[in-house]
Amino acid sequence: MNILFIHEVDYNKKVIFDMHELAESLSVLGHSIYLIDYQDTWQRENLIDFGYIKTKEFSNKKRIYDEASICLIRPGFFKIPGFDRFSAMISHYYAIKSTIKKYNIDVIILYSVPTNGIQSILLAKKYEVPVVFRSIDNLHGLVKSKTLSKFTFYFEKYVYKNVDCIIALTPKLADYVINFGAKKEKVKLLLFGTDTKKFHPSIDVSELKNAMHIGSSDRIIIFIGTFFDFSGLDLYVRKFSQVVKEIPEAKLILVGGGPLFERVKLLINELNLTECILLTGFQQFELMPEFINLADLCINPFQINDTTRDIIPGKVYQYLACAKPVLATPLQGMKELLPNENYGIIYSDIDDFAKNTIKILKDESALKKIGIAGFRHCIENNDKLSIVKQLEQIICDLECYSKSVEVNNNEY
């Protein structure tokens, strides 16, 4: 099939997540994959760089799998603050239209709403192409501007009511889109898939240990991902001295970057924790299994709010695939799928995160038991190939149904 993915983030720069995994995995299975993105983290290359108008295409793109081949389509936009996103809304309409016609698109998998969601719906209806929406976030909650968040709220309602199918990452997100007007029969659950050939517990980390000066007696706590304002990392760092006081060999390794990075870095310096908290910045995706396998304990200290409540971060399953126990705040989206220690998760309020870090690190037998339980659950329920096959079946059924309706309409 010819499948078009549409998002509003930079495919090349965005931390690898669900979009990359699904698009490239479908490519490996033999489908022709096209992907429209938006350079949301754009910068001017020089003083006269005000963007471009013509849509650019890049063939044979990939971020994860050597066998994958993505045709990346990048509509033009103006690099003018306040006008960048607006200009992209116009250019994306024409780029989506052109792509559907040029590449005879069979199905659209849509991740975004404000920049190109409505355009995707209108054009899909015009050219009779089914649209699958992938729900992984509360989208309007991610928009910082109150005015733009309100617009996104109403855009979400329109998109959820008018797509042909919604595949939600968690049961809570399924409820979320239904509450926004999606028809219940159109909403399906599709869990996060983990590549268990890349993420597993049998990875040699000796070189990385040496490079990071990690000793055999050190107790390692790992966080991997984007430092969002809601990540809770600043709150955890503030109390990490409690962990070091009880467990002097404890070291916290924070892999990634983002909006909270500078604040966390400043806190580490102010609290004199540079010897026990290591910031690596963003690292290559290929190194993620090694970093995870350094850990005695992995963490997800997200603050609970409207943006995070219903989600489950994909990195949690990568932790579990490496047989690492996870200490996490009790996001409802997580608790529905991974309710307790039998699924590899220890839950804690953010205020008690340091105290529970100490408690679990001092119980090595429990650490191992919880890690093994999470590993088994992940292998049985979240293997990437199984998840991608489920998606393939969903879009095949949808495409076949769409064609049968088209034939019946023509006969009529």
PyMOL commands that set and color helices and strands:
alter all, ss='L'
color gray80, all
select helices_A, chain A and resi 18-28+84-102+117-126+140-142+146-162+171-179+184-186+206-211+233-238+240-246+261-270+285-293+314-321+332-337+341-343+350-361+364-381+384-411
alter helices_A, ss='H'
color red, helices_A
select strands_A, chain A and resi 2-6+32-36+51-52+56-61+70-74+77-78+107-110+131-135+165-168+187-189+219-224+250-255+277-281+297-300+326-328+345-347
alter strands_A, ss='S'
color yellow, strands_A
deselect
rebuild
show_as cartoon
